[in-house]
Amino acid sequence: MPTPSSETTSQSPRSPAGAGRLRQYVKQHNIEPLLAEALKAACDADASDPVSFIGKFMMSKAGVSEEESSSAASEAYEYLKRSAFGVASQRTLWLLFFLFGLLMTANVMGSFEALLARELELAFFVPLLIGSGGNSGGQTVSTVIRALGSGGVQLRDAPRVVVKEGIAGLLQASILCCVLAPSLRFGMGISEDVTVVVCLTLLCLGCGANCLGATLTFLIAWTGRDPAVVVGPLMTTTVDSLGLMGYLGIASLYLSIGGAQHDALACKRNWFGACLPANAATAACKATLFACEPAA
C-alpha cells in the first residue's frame, strides 16, 4: 500500500504546471492583495469562523451582497425540490400566452395569400428566415442573461448593449447573405427578385432579432422576473410574427416596384442547371455557359 509521501511524489510532476496556472490566475485577477486584506480584517475582528468571514468579506469587495448570494443558493435549492408538475405549472401559462401569439403567423400568411400564390418561391424560405432570426436572437439572449447573472453587465448598460448587439447582428447577417445569395441564385435557380428579398429580410432580421433579444432580457430583468423562463419563448414568438410580416412586406414592396418584369419573358435554372421558363409568358429558353435566356 503506497504511503502518503509516495502518492505526493508520484503526483509531483503535475504540480508545477498547476501551481503555475494558479499563480497566473491570482496575478491576473489581483486576488493576493484582496486575500491579505481579508485575512487582516478577520484577525482584527477576531472572527470565530475565519473561513466564513473571509468569504463574506471577499464577496462584499466584489460587489456581491450576502442577500444576493443566499438568494441564488435558495433559488437553486428550490428548483431541485420542485416537482415536474410544479415546473410545468410555472411555465405552461407563459407557453399558452405565446401560443396565441404564434397564431398571428397564420393570420399574416393569410393576409399575403395572393402574393404567395403569385410568387410561390417566397414560401420556400419562411422556415429559413424565421429560424435564422430565432437563432441569432437566442444567442443574444443567452449572452446577455449570462452577463447579467455574473454581474458583468448592469441594467444601466442596456442602451450600449442593445446598440452593440444590433450592429453585431447586422454584420453576422451580411456574412450569411454573402454565402446564401450565390447558393439561391445559382445552386437552386431561385429568381433574382426573390433572392434579393430573402437577403434584405435576413439583414433586417439579424439586426432586429439581436436588438429585440437584448431589449427583452433587460426589460424582464428590470421587472424582477426570471429572464431565463420568459425571454426565450417571448423573443421567438415575436421574431416569428414580426419577421414573417416583415418578409412578406418587403417582398410585396420590392416586387411591386419591379412588377413589370414578371409579365416579361424570363428564364431560370433549376437545381440541375437546366434552363427553364420562369413564367407562363415564356415559351422556350436557351442556355449558354453563363446565361439562361428566352429563345428567340
HUNOR-V61940 format. One record per helix or strand of 2 or more residues. SS is the DSSP state (2 for helix, 1 for strand). FROM is the first residue (numbers start at 0). LEN is the number of residues. If there is no record, write none. Layout:
SS;FROM;LEN
SS;FROM;LEN
This chain:
2;3;25
2;30;15
2;49;12
2;65;16
2;83;28
2;112;6
2;120;4
2;125;25
2;154;33
2;191;32
2;226;31
2;258;4
1;266;3
1;274;3
1;284;3
1;291;3
